[in-house]
Amino acid sequence: MKKIICFLLLSLLPQVSFAYAGEEYMADPGAEPADFRGIKWQQALIGLPDMVEQYREEDGSRITCRRKNEDLTFGSAELDNIEYIFVDGKLSMVAVVAKGDKNKAALLDSAHEMFGRETLLNGDDYMWRFTDVAIMFSPEPDDQSVLFYQYIGFLKRR
């Protein structure tokens, strides 16, 4: 799973940076998620006792967690897991992972219901760009799909 997230990060960041620089279509601002399941973007890990650490970069700059007693559904999709990624101790990314064709379709349908028309369609990857958050749906070759959220609010400060 960690390899998938690294790949998504590498493929998502250039698109987000490029898209942010222009005046292209942005997703409906009213649909922009201010949090993920009650945890606000950039909220500190230290104040979240229900998080269980799964991975940690050697330098501690990136910590991947799961949540105790997580509801593993997203709309009608049954999920394999949800990973909360904290960069420098703050919630910066979330990976919502589903397996199987039925759940892949349900995950994408739920994303469209929540966020509306995608900003960018690149092959089988769908992307919604908001002001502070970018979201990408990506089916993977190993029969899983990921709905990946990334906080991009820091781009406004450049």
For each residue, the residues with C-beta under 8 A, 3 or more apart:
1: 4 5 81 83 95 97
2: 5 6 55 64
3: 6 7
4: 1 7 8 95 140 144 146
5: 1 2 8 9 64 83 85 93 95 146 148
6: 2 3 9 10
7: 3 4 10 11
8: 4 5 11 12 95 136 138 146 148
9: 5 6 12 13 93 150
10: 6 7 13
11: 7 8 14 15 125 138
12: 8 9 15 16 127 134 136 148 150
13: 9 10 16 17 150
14: 11 17 18
15: 11 12 18 19 120 122 127
16: 12 13 19 20 129 134 150 152 155
17: 13 14 20 21 155
18: 14 15 21 22
19: 15 16 22 24 119 120 127 129 134
20: 16 17 129 152 155
21: 17 18
22: 18 19
23:
24: 19 119 129
25: 119
26: 29 119 129 130 131
27: 31 32 115 116 117 118 119 128 129 130
28: 31 32 115 116
29: 26 32 130 131
30:
31: 27 28 114 115 116 128 130
32: 27 28 29 130 131 132 133
33: 36 114 130 133 135 149
34: 40 41
35: 38 39 40 41 43
36: 33 39 41 84 91 94 149
37: 67 71
38: 35
39: 35 36 43 48 84 91
40: 34 35 43 91
41: 34 35 36 91 92 132 133 151 153
42: 90 91 92 151 153
43: 35 39 40 47 48 90 91
44: 47 48 89 90
45: 48 51 63 65 86 89 90 91
46: 89
47: 43 44
48: 39 43 44 45 51
49:
50: 67 68 69
51: 45 48 65 66 67 68 84
52: 65 66 67 68
53: 56 63 64 65
54: 64 65 66 83
55: 2 62 63 64
56: 53 60 62 63 64
57: 60 61 62 63
58:
59:
60: 56 57 63
61: 57 87 88
62: 55 56 57 85 86 87
63: 45 53 55 56 57 60 85 86 89
64: 2 5 53 54 55 56 83 84 85 86
65: 45 51 52 53 54 83 84 85 86
66: 51 52 54 70 81 82 83 84
67: 37 50 51 52 70 82 84
68: 50 51 52
69: 50
70: 66 67 81 82
71: 37
72: 78 79 80 81 82
73: 76 77 78 79
74: 77 79 96 98 106 107 110 147
75: 106 107 109 110 113 114
76: 73 106 109 110
77: 73 74 98 103 104 106 107 110
78: 72 73 98 103 106
79: 72 73 74 82 96 97 98 103 107
80: 72 97 98 99 144
81: 1 66 70 72 97
82: 66 67 70 72 79 94 95 96 97
83: 1 5 54 64 65 66 94 95 97
84: 36 39 51 64 65 66 67 91 93 94
85: 5 62 63 64 65 91 92 93 94 95
86: 45 62 63 64 65 89 90 91 92
87: 61 62 90 92 93
88: 61
89: 44 45 46 63 86
90: 42 43 44 45 86 87
91: 36 39 40 41 42 43 45 84 85 86 94 151
92: 41 42 85 86 87 150 151
93: 5 9 84 85 87 148 149 150 151
94: 36 82 83 84 85 91 148 149
95: 1 4 5 8 82 83 85 146 147 148 149
96: 74 79 82 107 146 147 148 149
97: 1 79 80 81 82 83 144 145 146
98: 74 77 78 79 80 103 104 106 107 144 145 146 147
99: 80 103 143 144 145
100: 103 104 143
101: 104 105 143
102: 105 106
103: 77 78 79 98 99 100 106 107 145
104: 77 98 100 101 107 108 139 144 145
105: 101 102 108 109
106: 74 75 76 77 78 98 102 103 109 110
107: 74 75 77 79 96 98 103 104 110 111 137 145 147
108: 104 105 111 112 126 137 145
109: 75 76 105 106 112 113
110: 74 75 76 77 106 107 113 114
111: 107 108 114 115 126 128 135 137 147
112: 108 109 115 116 117 118
113: 75 109 110
114: 31 33 75 110 111
115: 27 28 31 111 112 118 128 135
116: 27 28 31 112 128
117: 27 112
118: 27 112 115 121 126 127 128
119: 19 24 25 26 27 127 128 129
120: 15 19 126 127 129
121: 118 125 126 127
122: 15 125 127
123:
124: 138 139
125: 11 121 122 136 137 138 139
126: 108 111 118 120 121 136 137 138
127: 12 15 19 118 119 120 121 122 134 135 136 137
128: 27 31 111 115 116 118 119 134 135 136
129: 16 19 20 24 26 27 119 120 134 152
130: 26 27 29 31 32 33 133 134 135
131: 26 29 32 153 156
132: 32 41 151 152 153 156
133: 32 33 41 130 149 150 151 152 153
134: 12 16 19 127 128 129 130 149 150 152
135: 33 111 115 127 128 130 147 148 149 150
136: 8 12 125 126 127 128 146 147 148 150
137: 107 108 111 125 126 127 145 146 147 148
138: 8 11 124 125 126 145 146 148
139: 104 124 125 144 145
140: 4 143 144 145 146
141:
142:
143: 99 100 101 140
144: 4 80 97 98 99 104 139 140
145: 97 98 99 103 104 107 108 137 138 139 140
146: 4 5 8 95 96 97 98 136 137 138 140
147: 74 95 96 98 107 111 135 136 137
148: 5 8 12 93 94 95 96 135 136 137 138
149: 33 36 93 94 95 96 133 134 135
150: 9 12 13 16 92 93 133 134 135 136
151: 41 42 91 92 93 132 133 154
152: 16 20 129 132 133 134 155
153: 41 42 131 132 133 156 157
154: 151 157 158
155: 16 17 20 152 158
156: 131 132 153
157: 153 154
158: 154 155
